[in-house]
């Protein structure tokens, strides 16, 4: 492994210094817990794009995608394809009803429609889903830091935890959003440049086709049709069910600003995955015995100009730290607003809520460190797909009903949906054969109870009308 040169180090320092200045400036805007969680509903579309992509364009989209592409090729594209489709649907159909709820969190929206129990249940399962994705970001950070420095993976994990805590605790959405804008610019310059170099170094698209087998490397279904469709679908519904992305669009100054932010995000995320795929396949051709998780950072250190390489390494570090921090902020906000405020301390003032949110972020990151230590060699995108699927199975069906079928679904059936849907995913992960993705089971069960709830509520309404005559 090549060691960092002085040029790499200078490039890293300059980039991190610039990002730090932006972060310090953004932290000055935090005056209350509302500013911390939703930016005071004053965000313009660039900040919304920065917040969405500051989370979506993280370790899974870059390091994780290159890792999976090293092994399977184009099936690694499903994460950013799914994210792009999810943002498109979010902008076209979900922004307006989400914005009009006036709520800050997903559990709060569900509680208003189905009662308090739904908020607690969805908080638990959604937080678990987001937690799995934080693990993916930390694994990305470990791959990056161990490639850059000769350090133990557990030490790398601890360093990444500390960076994530500092990143979000002092910035909230203003931090993730404004830094997200700067990061997005750097990500595009870095990843697209690296992807172009990989594509050129491999002899172009046709050069790769000649050197690598058509299957699995040039199929979107290299891991199996049902497996990869489930992966893409899990990301789509996960994007529409995740606190961080919904929090971004409800922070908009107007509905129009939020729509524009979501739609721009949908088009910007997809090329990042494509560039990362070519990096992964280039490394497969030229470094066939490499640890797949190290494909992206090793490419940067070995192939790119060291000045540019330093910028890219710093950008990747900010990407994984920013995404993990944004997800931790989502969990912290859910806990504070939907559990602490409702069940632990109903009289908590704004200052206390802000303090509890920050403490919860640190606790969440500490728990992540425990889980990462035993899963250092696992596929990064495996955790990301699982995370998105669990969130989708919990929230997607009842949230759709709450937004588009308001008052028409029996609350008890909606609660069954958001409880038994994710449980089916978790038990399916343990009991179903590997060829069957548990997401299918979870989504079917979740929608089944929503449909039953719709039928029961319709019948009740018909009976009420009948007996009132």
C-alpha positions in Angstrom: 0.0 0.0 0.0 1.3 3.5 -0.9 1.7 5.9 2.0 0.3 9.4 1.9 2.8 11.9 0.3 3.2 15.4 1.5 1.2 16.5 -1.5 -1.7 14.3 -0.5 -1.5 15.7 3.1 -1.5 19.3 1.9 -4.5 18.7 -0.3 -6.4 17.0 2.5 -5.6 19.8 5.0 -6.6 22.6 2.6 -9.9 20.8 1.8 -10.8 20.0 5.4 -9.9 23.5 6.4 -12.3 25.0 3.8 -15.1 22.6 5.0 -14.4 23.5 8.6 -14.8 27.2 7.9 -18.2 26.6 6.3 -19.2 24.4 9.2 -18.2 27.0 11.8 -20.1 29.7 9.9 -23.2 27.5 9.6 -23.2 26.7 13.3 -23.8 30.4 14.1 -27.3 30.1 12.6 -28.4 27.6 15.4 -30.5 29.6 17.8 -33.2 27.0 18.7 -34.1 23.4 18.4 -36.3 24.4 15.4 -33.3 25.8 13.6 -31.3 22.7 14.5 -33.9 20.2 13.2 -35.6 22.0 10.3 -33.6 25.1 9.7 -36.5 27.2 10.9 -38.4 26.4 7.6 -36.4 29.0 5.8 -34.3 26.9 3.5 -33.9 27.7 -0.2 -33.5 24.9 -2.7 -29.7 24.9 -2.7 -29.7 24.2 1.0 -32.4 21.4 0.5 -30.2 19.9 -2.2 -27.2 20.1 0.0 -29.1 18.4 2.9 -30.5 15.6 0.8 -27.3 14.9 -1.1 -25.2 15.6 1.9 -26.7 12.4 3.3 -27.4 10.4 0.1 -24.0 11.0 -1.5 -22.1 9.4 1.2 -20.0 6.2 1.8 -22.6 3.9 0.2 -22.8 6.0 -3.0 -19.0 6.1 -3.4 -16.9 3.7 -1.4 -19.7 1.1 -1.0 -20.7 1.3 -4.7 -17.1 0.8 -5.8 -16.8 -2.1 -3.4 -19.9 -3.9 -4.8 -18.9 -3.0 -8.4 -15.4 -4.6 -7.8 -17.3 -7.9 -7.2 -20.5 -7.6 -9.3 -20.2 -4.7 -11.6 -23.2 -2.7 -12.7 -25.6 -4.2 -10.1 -23.9 -1.8 -7.7 -25.7 1.1 -9.5 -29.0 0.2 -7.8 -28.3 2.3 -4.7 -27.9 5.6 -6.6 -30.5 4.7 -9.2 -33.0 4.0 -6.4 -32.0 7.2 -4.7 -32.6 9.2 -7.8 -36.0 7.6 -8.5 -37.0 8.1 -4.9 -36.1 11.8 -5.0 -38.0 12.2 -8.2 -41.2 10.7 -6.7 -40.6 12.7 -3.5 -40.5 16.0 -5.6 -43.4 15.2 -7.9 -45.9 13.6 -5.5 -44.9 13.8 -1.8 -43.5 17.2 -1.1 -46.8 19.1 -1.1 -48.7 16.8 1.3 -45.7 16.4 3.5 -45.1 20.1 3.7 -48.8 20.8 4.5 -48.8 18.5 7.5 -46.9 21.1 9.4 -45.0 18.3 11.2 -41.2 18.0 11.6 -40.9 14.2 11.9 -42.4 11.1 10.3 -43.7 9.6 13.6 -45.4 12.9 14.3 -47.2 12.7 11.0 -48.3 9.2 11.7 -49.4 10.0 15.3 -51.7 12.7 14.1 -53.4 10.3 11.8 -53.4 7.1 13.8 -52.8 8.0 17.4 -49.9 8.1 19.8 -49.0 4.4 19.6 -48.2 4.7 16.0 -45.6 7.4 16.7 -43.8 5.2 19.3 -43.8 2.1 17.1 -42.6 3.9 14.0 -40.0 5.7 16.0 -38.5 2.5 17.2 -38.4 0.7 13.8 -37.4 3.8 11.7 -34.6 4.5 14.2 -33.4 0.9 13.9 -33.4 1.2 10.1 -31.4 4.5 10.1 -29.0 3.0 12.7 -28.2 0.2 10.1 -27.3 2.9 7.6 -25.0 4.6 10.0 -23.2 1.3 10.3 -22.7 1.4 6.5 -21.2 4.9 6.7 -18.8 3.9 9.5 -17.7 0.8 7.5 -17.0 3.2 4.6 -15.0 5.4 6.9 -13.0 2.5 8.2 -12.2 1.4 4.6 -11.0 4.9 3.9 -9.0 5.6 7.0 -7.3 2.2 7.0 -6.3 2.7 3.3 -4.9 6.1 4.1 -3.1 5.3 7.4 -1.6 2.2 8.8 -4.1 1.9 11.7 -6.3 -0.7 13.2 -9.9 -0.9 12.0 -11.3 -0.4 15.5 -9.2 2.8 15.9 -10.4 4.0 12.4 -14.0 3.3 13.5 -13.5 5.3 16.7 -12.0 8.2 14.8 -15.0 8.3 12.4 -17.4 8.3 15.3 -15.7 11.3 16.8 -15.7 13.2 13.5 -19.4 12.5 13.0 -20.3 13.7 16.5 -18.4 17.0 16.0 -19.9 17.5 12.5 -23.5 17.4 13.4 -23.6 18.4 17.1 -22.4 21.9 16.2 -24.4 22.3 13.0 -27.7 20.4 12.7 -29.4 20.8 9.4 -27.8 24.2 8.8 -24.4 22.4 9.1 -25.3 19.3 7.1 -27.1 21.5 4.5 -24.5 24.3 4.0 -21.6 21.9 4.3 -23.6 19.6 2.0 -23.6 22.2 -0.7 -19.8 22.6 -0.5 -19.4 18.8 -0.2 -21.7 18.3 -3.3 -19.4 20.5 -5.4 -16.3 18.7 -4.2 -18.0 15.3 -4.7 -18.8 16.0 -8.3 -15.4 17.4 -9.0 -13.7 14.4 -7.2 -15.9 11.4 -8.1 -16.6 12.4 -11.7 -12.8 13.2 -12.3 -11.9 9.8 -10.7 -14.5 8.0 -12.7 -13.3 9.6 -16.0 -9.7 8.6 -15.2 -10.9 5.0 -14.4 -12.9 4.8 -17.6 -10.0 6.1 -19.7 -7.5 3.9 -17.9 -9.7 0.8 -18.7 -9.9 1.6 -22.4 -13.3 3.1 -22.3 -16.6 1.3 -21.9 -15.8 -1.2 -24.6 -12.3 -1.8 -23.1 -14.0 -2.9 -19.9 -16.5 -5.1 -21.9 -13.6 -6.9 -23.5 -11.7 -7.4 -20.3 -14.5 -8.4 -17.9 -17.2 -11.1 -18.4 -20.6 -9.7 -19.5 -22.2 -11.4 -16.5 -22.2 -10.3 -13.8 -20.3 -7.1 -14.6 -22.5 -5.6 -17.3 -25.9 -6.6 -16.0 -28.0 -4.6 -13.6 -29.1 -8.0 -12.2 -25.6 -9.5 -11.5 -26.6 -10.7 -8.1 -29.9 -12.1 -9.3 -33.0 -10.4 -10.7 -35.1 -10.6 -7.6 -32.2 -9.6 -5.3 -31.3 -6.5 -7.3 -34.9 -5.4 -7.9 -35.5 -5.7 -4.2 -32.3 -3.6 -3.6 -33.5 -0.8 -5.9 -37.0 -0.9 -4.6 -35.8 -0.8 -1.0 -33.9 2.4 -1.8 -36.9 4.1 -3.5 -39.3 3.5 -0.6 -36.5 4.1 1.9 -35.9 7.6 0.4 -39.7 8.3 0.8 -39.8 7.0 4.4 -36.6 8.4 5.9 -36.6 11.2 8.4 -33.5 12.9 7.0 -34.9 13.4 3.5 -38.4 14.3 4.7 -36.8 16.7 7.2 -35.0 18.4 4.3 -38.1 19.1 2.2 -40.2 20.3 5.2 -37.5 22.8 6.0 -38.1 24.6 2.7 -39.2 28.2 2.7 -42.0 27.3 0.3 -43.4 24.2 -1.3 -41.9 25.2 -4.6 -38.4 25.5 -3.1 -38.8 22.0 -1.6 -39.9 20.5 -4.9 -37.1 22.1 -6.8 -34.6 20.8 -4.2 -35.9 17.2 -4.4 -36.0 17.2 -8.2 -32.5 18.6 -8.6 -31.3 16.0 -6.1 -32.8 13.2 -8.2 -30.7 14.0 -11.2 -27.5 14.8 -9.4 -27.2 11.6 -7.4 -27.2 9.0 -10.2 -23.9 9.9 -12.0 -22.0 9.6 -8.7 -22.9 5.9 -8.6 -21.9 5.4 -12.3 -18.5 6.9 -11.7 -17.9 4.8 -8.7 -18.8 1.7 -10.6 -16.0 2.3 -13.2 -13.6 2.9 -10.4 -14.5 -0.4 -8.8 -14.2 -2.3 -12.1 -10.9 -0.6 -13.0 -9.5 -1.8 -9.6 -10.8 -5.3 -10.3 -8.9 -5.4 -13.6 -5.6 -4.0 -12.2 -5.7 -5.1 -8.5 -7.5 -8.4 -8.5 -6.4 -9.4 -5.0 -7.4 -6.1 -3.3 -9.9 -5.9 -0.4 -13.0 -4.7 -2.3 -13.8 -2.1 0.3 -10.5 -0.4 -0.4 -11.1 -0.1 -4.1 -12.0 3.6 -4.2 -9.4 5.0 -1.7 -6.6 2.8 -3.2 -7.5 4.1 -6.7 -7.2 7.7 -5.4 -3.9 7.1 -3.7 -2.3 5.0 -6.5 -3.7 6.4 -9.7 -4.6 10.1 -9.3 -2.3 13.1 -9.1 -1.4 13.5 -5.4 -2.6 17.1 -5.2 -6.0 16.1 -6.6 -5.9 12.8 -4.7 -5.6 14.7 -1.4 -8.7 16.7 -2.3 -10.6 13.5 -3.2 -9.6 11.7 0.0 -10.7 14.6 2.1 -13.9 14.8 0.1 -14.6 11.1 0.7 -13.9 11.6 4.4 -16.3 14.5 4.6 -18.9 12.5 2.5 -19.0 9.5 4.9 -18.8 11.7 8.0 -21.5 14.0 6.7 -23.9 11.1 5.8 -23.4 9.3 9.1 -23.9 12.6 10.9 -27.0 13.5 9.0 -28.5 10.1 9.7 -27.6 10.4 13.4 -29.4 13.8 13.4 -32.5 12.1 12.0 -32.5 9.5 14.8 -31.8 12.1 17.5 -34.6 14.3 16.2 -37.1 11.4 16.3 -36.1 10.4 19.8 -36.3 14.0 21.2 -39.6 15.0 19.6 -41.5 11.7 19.6 -40.3 9.8 22.6 -38.5 12.2 25.1 -41.0 15.1 24.6 -44.1 12.9 24.6 -43.3 10.2 27.2 -40.3 11.3 29.3 -40.4 15.0 29.9 -43.5 16.7 28.5 -42.5 20.0 30.0 -39.1 20.2 28.4 -38.3 23.6 27.0 -36.5 24.4 23.8 -33.0 24.5 25.4 -33.5 21.1 26.9 -34.7 19.6 23.7 -31.7 20.8 21.8 -29.4 19.4 24.6 -31.1 16.0 24.5 -30.9 15.8 20.7 -27.2 16.4 20.8 -26.7 13.8 23.6 -28.7 11.2 21.7 -26.5 11.7 18.6 -23.4 10.9 20.7 -25.2 7.8 22.3 -26.2 6.6 18.8 -22.7 6.9 17.4 -21.3 5.1 20.4 -23.7 2.1 19.9 -22.7 2.1 16.2 -19.1 1.5 17.2 -20.0 -1.7 19.1 -21.8 -3.2 16.0 -19.1 -2.1 13.5 -16.3 -3.9 15.4 -17.7 -7.4 14.5 -18.6 -6.6 10.9 -15.6 -4.8 9.4 -15.4 -7.1 6.3 -19.1 -7.0 5.4 -20.5 -5.4 2.2 -21.3 -1.8 2.8 -24.3 -1.7 0.5 -25.7 -4.8 2.2 -26.3 -2.6 5.3 -27.6 0.3 3.3 -30.2 -1.8 1.4 -31.3 -3.5 4.6 -31.7 -0.2 6.3 -33.8 1.3 3.5 -35.9 -1.8 3.3 -36.7 -1.8 7.0 -37.6 1.9 7.0 -39.8 1.4 4.0 -41.6 -1.7 5.4 -42.3 0.4 8.6 -43.4 3.7 7.2 -44.1 3.7 3.4 -47.6 2.1 3.4 -49.1 3.9 6.4 -47.4 7.2 5.4 -49.0 7.0 1.9 -52.4 6.3 3.6 -51.9 9.3 6.0 -51.0 11.6 3.2 -53.4 10.5 0.4 -56.2 8.6 2.2 -56.5 10.8 5.2 -59.2 9.5 7.7 -60.0 6.5 5.5 -57.9 3.8 7.1 -58.7 2.2 10.4 -56.0 3.3 12.9 -55.6 -0.1 14.5 -54.9 -1.7 11.1 -52.3 1.0 10.3 -50.6 0.3 13.6 -50.5 -3.4 12.7 -49.0 -2.5 9.4 -46.1 -0.5 10.8 -45.5 -3.2 13.5 -45.8 -6.4 11.6 -44.3 -5.1 8.3 -40.8 -4.5 9.7 -41.0 -7.5 12.0 -41.6 -9.6 8.9 -38.4 -8.2 7.3 -36.4 -8.9 10.4 -37.6 -12.5 10.8 -37.5 -13.0 7.1 -33.8 -12.1 7.1 -33.2 -14.9 9.6 -35.7 -17.6 8.3 -36.2 -17.1 4.6 -33.8 -18.7 2.0 -31.2 -16.4 0.7 -32.8 -16.3 -2.7 -35.9 -14.6 -1.3 -35.5 -11.0 -0.1 -37.5 -10.4 3.1 -38.4 -6.9 1.8 -41.1 -8.5 -0.4 -42.7 -10.1 2.6 -42.6 -7.0 4.7 -44.1 -4.7 2.0 -46.9 -7.2 1.2 -47.8 -7.6 4.9 -47.6 -3.8 5.4 -49.9 -3.0 2.5 -52.2 -5.9 3.3 -53.1 -4.3 6.7 -53.6 -0.9 5.1 -56.0 -2.4 2.6 -57.9 -4.2 5.4 -58.0 -1.0 7.3 -59.4 0.9 4.3 -62.1 -1.7 3.8 -63.1 -1.8 7.5 -63.2 2.0 7.7 -65.3 2.2 4.5 -67.8 -0.4 5.9 -68.0 1.5 9.2 -68.7 4.7 7.3 -71.4 3.0 5.2 -73.0 1.6 8.3 -72.9 5.0 10.0 -74.7 6.5 7.0 -77.2 3.7 6.9 -78.2 3.9 10.6 -78.3 7.8 10.6 -81.1 7.7 8.0 
